[in-house]
Amino acid sequence: MSEQNKAVVLKFIEAMGASDGATAATCLAPDAFTRAMGFSKVAGVRHHDTIIGTIEAFKKLLPTGLRPEIRSVTAAEDRVVVEFVGHATTCEGKPYNNEYCMVFTLADGRIKQVHEYFCTLLAEDVLLPLLEQMADEIPPS
């Protein structure tokens, strides 16, 4: 089961990096949610439709894609932990290179929840203004 869960998570990260919401959706349970850890404006819980909407918005926001560079993957039972670096350039030409650790919990072969650890300050400074401009394109959480 661990190897199957690992494959689902890596497919999700690849889809996220390519701004492919349709493929990412196949990896998520209908009641899936992410919790961006921290205390900045980008921290908090996002539910299924917002997750997919945000991934789709990356097409405009990060036209180069996130280009995740996987550093490590650990899988055991229903949990998969992935450390990676995202390498992107925003639609305004700014670099966005953030480091991530995501802890995935899966059930029945689909992602149920994700705890995301990343530099929320960098995301707030670089991505939040762009996300706010696109707010009408992303379903509320």
Protein Blocks (a to p, Z undefined) as FASTA:
>chain_A
ZZmmmmmmmmmmmmmmnopaklmmmmpcfkbccddedjbfkgccddfklmmmmmmmmmmm
mmnonoiadfbdcdehjbccdddddddddfkopacddddddddddeehiafbdcddddfk
lmmmmmmmmmmmmmmmpccZZ
